[in-house]
Amino acid sequence: MDLHQQGTELLVERVHALHREIAERQRELLEALARLETHEAWVDDGANDMAQWTAMHLDISRWKAERWLGAGKAFSWLPATADALRRGELGIDKVVELARFAEFDDEDALVRWAQGVPSGAIRRAGDLRAKERVEQAEHDERTRWLRWQYADDGRRFLLDAELPSAQGAVVARALERLGEQIPVTPGEESAGHAGARRADALFALCSARLAGDEDQDRATVVVHADLDVLYDADTNAVIEGGPVIAGPTVQRLLCNARVQMVVEQPDGSVAGVGRMSREPSAWMMRQLRHRDDGCRFPGCDARRFTQAHHIEWWSRGGTTDLDNLTMICSFHHKLVHEYGWSIERTDDGDLVWHRPGGARYRAGPARGVA
């Protein structure tokens, strides 16, 4: 055996010896913390409870402090677990997780099992087997929140939330599933745009909810604009209580959300209040879905997230009747209002799509233009 190998073995032995010494002191520390809690040591020391006191004095997280206190108290009925820590046979991370759910009757078997698995597996077992603390669940429920704000001079909308994990899992799953089903916006086909798809899914959910709300007044988005915004894509408008938005965005909102236009003169006086009840009736929507059977863009087979679109735009006087309505998906709806595409219905009832600039679009392998 050469000197290098001998030196390595001595260092390994030293590490194990130090670990046993530290583990023995850790057991004493956890038991001392548990006894201190019975003395209410935190009361006169500027802390709310023993967990906060421990976090403050030992410079650790509250989460870890709670785990340490729980293990220290559990040692009174888990002697094998305490001894395994003292001898260094189980590290403190494994011990604090094992103490969450071990019982005296199965303790020996659990200690043997814990020696052969990573601490993450023990934590997972604790999450599954430990009794959920009612107080913690109630705290998580009480402290849920969601807030929003406008940023970047009103051009961006920021949304932030914190929910109990069970509710969050439902929200996350719903947005992921809806995002998978919404047609992809041009240039956003890669996996890196998954966040944009989830944003589209959230907007689709909220638009559908507002459109179906029976309380029309309270569920209406009010937009203030000059008369020119109805005809000029370069003219902006402002959402009441919100930001400035571009003309094309106004036009799309007028189609797929409950919006009321307040048309104003240059001096700010109201020239007129636009119609709000632009939604097709329930019977009309049933007939429209039956007739169009999904998005009417050539070659698109989307049947979900389809919306009733006014061929002659509702904001420009188009009527809400079957001849002036067609079903298109949210993706192609955006093409019409914000990418310059257009639709017309011929005398024989067929729909003709036009690219930006007016050239007719024809579906097919050659993607021809008439």
C-alpha positions as CSV (number, residue, x, y, z in Angstrom):
1,M,0.0,0.0,0.0
2,D,1.5,3.3,-1.0
3,L,1.6,6.5,1.1
4,H,-1.2,8.2,-1.0
5,Q,-3.6,5.3,-0.4
6,Q,-2.7,5.1,3.3
7,G,-3.4,8.8,3.6
8,T,-6.8,8.4,1.8
9,E,-7.9,5.6,4.2
10,L,-6.9,7.7,7.2
11,L,-9.0,10.6,5.9
12,V,-12.0,8.3,5.3
13,E,-11.7,6.9,8.9
14,R,-11.5,10.5,10.2
15,V,-14.6,11.6,8.3
16,H,-16.6,8.6,9.7
17,A,-15.4,9.3,13.2
18,L,-16.3,13.0,12.9
19,H,-19.7,12.0,11.5
20,R,-20.4,9.8,14.5
21,E,-19.4,12.6,16.9
22,I,-21.6,15.1,15.1
23,A,-24.5,12.7,14.9
24,E,-24.3,12.1,18.6
25,R,-24.4,15.8,19.3
26,Q,-27.3,16.2,16.8
27,R,-29.4,13.8,18.8
28,E,-28.6,15.7,22.0
29,L,-29.5,19.0,20.2
30,L,-32.9,17.7,19.0
31,E,-33.8,16.4,22.4
32,A,-32.7,19.7,24.0
33,L,-34.9,21.6,21.6
34,A,-37.9,19.4,22.4
35,R,-37.4,20.0,26.1
36,L,-37.0,23.8,25.6
37,E,-40.4,23.8,23.9
38,T,-42.0,22.5,27.1
39,H,-40.4,25.5,28.9
40,E,-41.8,27.9,26.3
41,A,-38.4,29.4,25.7
42,W,-39.6,31.6,22.9
43,V,-42.2,33.6,24.8
44,D,-39.8,36.3,26.1
45,D,-37.3,36.1,23.2
46,G,-39.2,37.9,20.4
47,A,-40.4,34.8,18.7
48,N,-43.9,33.6,17.8
49,D,-43.3,29.9,18.7
50,M,-40.5,27.4,19.2
51,A,-40.0,26.8,15.5
52,Q,-39.3,30.5,14.9
53,W,-37.1,30.7,18.0
54,T,-35.1,27.7,16.7
55,A,-34.8,29.2,13.2
56,M,-33.6,32.5,14.7
57,H,-31.1,31.1,17.1
58,L,-29.6,28.4,14.9
59,D,-29.8,30.3,11.6
60,I,-31.8,27.7,9.8
61,S,-35.1,27.8,7.8
62,R,-38.4,27.5,9.6
63,W,-39.1,24.4,7.6
64,K,-36.0,22.7,9.0
65,A,-36.7,24.0,12.5
66,E,-40.1,22.4,12.5
67,R,-38.6,19.1,11.3
68,W,-36.0,19.1,14.0
69,L,-38.5,19.9,16.7
70,G,-40.8,17.1,15.5
71,A,-38.0,14.6,15.6
72,G,-36.8,15.6,19.0
73,K,-40.3,15.0,20.4
74,A,-40.6,11.7,18.6
75,F,-37.5,10.3,20.2
76,S,-39.5,9.7,23.4
77,W,-41.4,6.9,21.6
78,L,-38.8,6.1,18.8
79,P,-35.7,4.9,20.8
80,A,-34.3,2.9,17.9
81,T,-34.4,5.9,15.6
82,A,-32.7,8.1,18.2
83,D,-30.0,5.4,18.7
84,A,-29.5,5.1,14.9
85,L,-28.8,8.8,14.8
86,R,-26.5,8.7,17.8
87,R,-24.4,5.9,16.3
88,G,-24.2,7.7,12.9
89,E,-26.1,4.8,11.2
90,L,-28.8,7.3,10.0
91,G,-28.1,10.9,9.1
92,I,-30.2,13.7,10.5
93,D,-32.0,14.2,7.2
94,K,-33.3,10.7,7.2
95,V,-34.1,10.7,10.9
96,V,-36.3,13.9,10.7
97,E,-38.2,12.4,7.8
98,L,-38.6,9.0,9.5
99,A,-39.8,10.5,12.7
100,R,-42.8,12.0,10.8
101,F,-44.6,8.7,10.4
102,A,-42.8,5.9,12.2
103,E,-44.5,4.1,15.1
104,F,-43.0,2.1,17.8
105,D,-44.3,-1.2,16.5
106,D,-42.7,-0.9,13.1
107,E,-39.7,1.2,14.0
108,D,-37.0,-1.4,13.8
109,A,-38.0,-2.5,10.3
110,L,-38.3,1.1,9.2
111,V,-34.8,1.9,10.5
112,R,-33.3,-1.0,8.5
113,W,-35.2,0.1,5.4
114,A,-34.1,3.7,5.8
115,Q,-30.4,2.7,5.9
116,G,-30.7,1.4,2.4
117,V,-32.7,4.2,0.6
118,P,-32.0,7.9,-0.1
119,S,-33.5,10.5,2.2
120,G,-35.8,11.6,-0.6
121,A,-37.6,8.2,-0.6
122,I,-38.2,8.6,3.2
123,R,-39.6,12.1,2.7
124,R,-41.9,10.8,0.0
125,A,-43.1,8.0,2.3
126,G,-43.6,10.6,5.0
127,D,-45.7,12.7,2.6
128,L,-47.9,9.7,1.8
129,R,-48.2,8.2,5.3
130,A,-48.0,11.1,7.8
131,K,-51.3,12.5,9.0
132,E,-51.9,15.9,7.4
133,R,-52.0,18.6,10.0
134,V,-55.4,20.3,9.9
135,E,-53.8,23.5,11.1
136,Q,-51.4,23.6,8.2
137,A,-54.1,22.9,5.7
138,E,-56.2,25.6,7.1
139,H,-53.3,28.0,7.0
140,D,-52.6,27.2,3.4
141,E,-56.2,27.8,2.5
142,R,-56.4,31.1,4.4
143,T,-53.2,32.5,2.8
144,R,-54.0,31.9,-0.8
145,W,-53.9,35.0,-3.0
146,L,-53.8,36.2,-6.6
147,R,-52.9,39.7,-7.8
148,W,-52.3,41.5,-11.1
149,Q,-50.9,44.8,-12.3
150,Y,-50.2,46.6,-15.5
151,A,-46.5,47.3,-16.4
152,D,-44.4,48.8,-19.1
153,D,-46.6,51.8,-19.5
154,G,-49.7,49.6,-19.6
155,R,-48.5,47.4,-22.4
156,R,-48.1,44.3,-20.2
157,F,-50.3,42.6,-17.7
158,L,-48.6,40.8,-14.9
159,L,-50.3,38.0,-13.0
160,D,-49.0,36.4,-9.8
161,A,-50.6,33.9,-7.5
162,E,-50.1,31.5,-4.6
163,L,-52.5,28.7,-4.0
164,P,-52.7,25.5,-1.9
165,S,-50.9,22.8,-3.9
166,A,-54.0,20.8,-4.6
167,Q,-55.7,23.8,-6.1
168,G,-52.6,24.7,-8.0
169,A,-52.4,21.3,-9.5
170,V,-55.9,21.7,-10.9
171,V,-55.0,25.1,-12.4
172,A,-51.8,23.8,-13.9
173,R,-53.3,20.7,-15.4
174,A,-56.2,22.7,-16.9
175,L,-53.9,25.3,-18.5
176,E,-51.5,22.6,-19.8
177,R,-54.3,20.6,-21.4
178,L,-56.0,23.7,-22.9
179,G,-52.7,25.0,-24.1
180,E,-52.0,21.7,-25.9
181,Q,-55.3,22.0,-27.8
182,I,-55.2,25.7,-28.9
183,P,-53.9,26.1,-32.4
184,V,-50.3,27.5,-32.6
185,T,-49.7,31.1,-33.5
186,P,-47.3,31.6,-36.4
187,G,-43.7,31.5,-35.3
188,E,-44.5,29.8,-32.0
189,E,-44.4,26.2,-33.0
190,S,-41.4,25.2,-30.9
191,A,-41.5,23.8,-27.3
192,G,-40.0,27.0,-26.1
193,H,-43.3,28.8,-26.6
194,A,-45.3,26.5,-24.1
195,G,-45.7,29.5,-21.8
196,A,-47.3,31.5,-24.6
197,R,-49.8,28.6,-25.2
198,R,-50.7,28.5,-21.5
199,A,-51.3,32.3,-21.6
200,D,-53.6,31.8,-24.6
201,A,-55.4,29.1,-22.7
202,L,-56.0,31.4,-19.7
203,F,-57.3,34.1,-22.0
204,A,-59.7,31.7,-23.7
205,L,-61.1,30.5,-20.4
206,C,-61.7,34.1,-19.2
207,S,-63.2,35.2,-22.5
208,A,-65.6,32.3,-22.5
209,R,-66.6,33.0,-18.9
210,L,-67.3,36.7,-19.5
211,A,-69.3,36.0,-22.7
212,G,-71.5,33.6,-20.8
213,D,-72.1,35.7,-17.7
214,E,-75.7,36.5,-17.1
215,D,-74.9,39.8,-15.3
216,Q,-74.1,41.7,-18.4
217,D,-73.3,45.0,-16.7
218,R,-70.7,43.7,-14.2
219,A,-69.2,41.3,-16.7
220,T,-68.5,43.9,-19.4
221,V,-65.2,45.3,-20.4
222,V,-65.7,49.0,-21.3
223,V,-63.4,50.5,-24.0
224,H,-63.2,54.2,-24.5
225,A,-62.1,55.2,-28.0
226,D,-62.4,57.8,-30.8
227,L,-64.7,56.9,-33.6
228,D,-61.7,56.3,-35.9
229,V,-60.7,53.2,-33.9
230,L,-63.5,51.3,-35.6
231,Y,-62.0,51.8,-39.0
232,D,-58.3,52.7,-38.5
233,A,-56.0,50.0,-37.2
234,D,-53.4,52.6,-36.3
235,T,-55.8,54.3,-33.8
236,N,-55.6,53.3,-30.1
237,A,-58.2,53.0,-27.4
238,V,-58.1,52.6,-23.6
239,I,-59.8,50.0,-21.4
240,E,-61.7,51.6,-18.5
241,G,-59.5,51.2,-15.5
242,G,-56.7,49.6,-17.5
243,P,-54.2,50.2,-20.3
244,V,-54.1,51.7,-23.8
245,I,-54.6,49.0,-26.4
246,A,-54.1,48.9,-30.2
247,G,-57.0,49.1,-32.7
248,P,-56.7,45.5,-33.9
249,T,-56.9,44.3,-30.3
250,V,-60.1,46.3,-29.9
251,Q,-61.6,44.6,-32.9
252,R,-60.8,41.1,-31.6
253,L,-62.2,41.9,-28.2
254,L,-65.4,43.1,-29.8
255,C,-65.8,39.7,-31.3
256,N,-64.9,37.2,-28.5
257,A,-65.4,39.0,-25.2
258,R,-68.3,41.1,-23.8
259,V,-67.2,44.6,-24.6
260,Q,-69.0,47.9,-24.7
261,M,-67.6,50.8,-26.8
262,V,-67.8,54.3,-25.5
263,V,-67.2,56.5,-28.6
264,E,-65.8,59.9,-27.7
265,Q,-65.2,63.3,-29.4
266,P,-61.7,64.8,-29.4
267,D,-62.8,67.0,-26.5
268,G,-63.7,64.0,-24.4
269,S,-67.4,64.3,-24.7
270,V,-69.4,61.1,-25.5
271,A,-70.5,60.8,-29.1
272,G,-72.3,57.5,-28.4
273,V,-72.3,54.2,-26.6
274,G,-71.9,51.1,-28.7
275,R,-74.1,48.1,-28.6
276,M,-73.2,45.5,-26.0
277,S,-75.4,42.5,-26.7
278,R,-73.5,41.3,-29.7
279,E,-73.5,37.6,-28.6
280,P,-75.5,35.2,-30.8
281,S,-78.4,33.7,-28.9
282,A,-78.2,30.1,-27.6
283,W,-80.3,28.7,-30.4
284,M,-78.3,30.6,-33.0
285,M,-75.0,29.2,-31.6
286,R,-76.4,25.7,-31.7
287,Q,-77.4,26.2,-35.3
288,L,-74.1,27.8,-36.2
289,R,-72.1,24.9,-34.6
290,H,-74.2,22.4,-36.5
291,R,-73.8,24.2,-39.8
292,D,-70.1,25.0,-39.7
293,D,-69.0,21.9,-37.6
294,G,-65.7,23.6,-36.5
295,C,-63.3,26.3,-37.8
296,R,-64.1,27.3,-41.4
297,F,-60.5,28.2,-42.3
298,P,-59.6,26.0,-45.3
299,G,-57.9,22.9,-44.0
300,C,-58.3,23.6,-40.3
301,D,-60.0,20.8,-38.4
302,A,-60.2,22.6,-35.0
303,R,-63.5,22.0,-33.2
304,R,-62.6,23.3,-29.8
305,F,-61.9,26.9,-28.9
306,T,-64.0,28.0,-31.8
307,Q,-65.8,31.3,-31.7
308,A,-68.6,33.0,-33.6
309,H,-67.0,35.7,-35.9
310,H,-68.9,38.5,-37.6
311,I,-67.9,38.4,-41.2
312,E,-68.8,42.1,-41.5
313,W,-67.4,43.2,-38.2
314,W,-69.9,43.8,-35.5
315,S,-68.0,47.0,-34.6
316,R,-68.7,48.3,-38.1
317,G,-72.4,47.6,-38.1
318,G,-72.4,43.9,-39.0
319,T,-75.5,42.1,-37.9
320,T,-75.7,39.2,-35.5
321,D,-77.4,36.7,-37.8
322,L,-76.5,33.4,-39.3
323,D,-75.6,34.8,-42.8
324,N,-73.0,37.2,-41.2
325,L,-71.6,34.6,-38.7
326,T,-69.0,31.9,-39.1
327,M,-67.1,29.7,-36.7
328,I,-63.4,30.1,-36.5
329,C,-60.8,28.9,-34.0
330,S,-59.0,31.3,-31.7
331,F,-55.8,31.1,-33.8
332,H,-57.5,32.1,-37.1
333,H,-59.6,34.7,-35.2
334,K,-56.3,36.4,-34.3
335,L,-55.1,36.1,-38.0
336,V,-58.2,38.1,-39.0
337,H,-58.0,40.9,-36.5
338,E,-54.3,41.3,-35.9
339,Y,-52.5,39.8,-38.9
340,G,-54.5,41.4,-41.7
341,W,-56.4,38.4,-43.1
342,S,-60.1,38.8,-44.1
343,I,-63.2,36.8,-45.0
344,E,-66.1,37.4,-47.3
345,R,-69.2,35.3,-48.0
346,T,-70.2,34.9,-51.7
347,D,-73.7,35.1,-53.0
348,D,-73.9,31.3,-53.1
349,G,-72.9,31.1,-49.4
350,D,-69.3,30.0,-49.7
351,L,-66.6,31.6,-47.6
352,V,-63.5,33.1,-49.3
353,W,-60.4,33.9,-47.3
354,H,-57.9,36.6,-48.3
355,R,-54.3,37.0,-47.3
356,P,-53.0,40.4,-46.0
357,G,-53.1,42.6,-49.0
358,G,-56.2,41.1,-50.5
359,A,-54.9,38.0,-52.5
360,R,-57.3,35.1,-52.2
361,Y,-56.1,32.2,-50.2
362,R,-56.7,28.6,-51.5
363,A,-55.9,25.5,-49.4
364,G,-54.0,22.6,-50.9
365,P,-50.5,21.3,-51.4
366,A,-49.5,24.2,-53.6
367,R,-51.1,26.8,-51.3
368,G,-52.1,28.6,-54.5
369,V,-53.2,32.2,-54.8
370,A,-55.9,33.2,-57.3
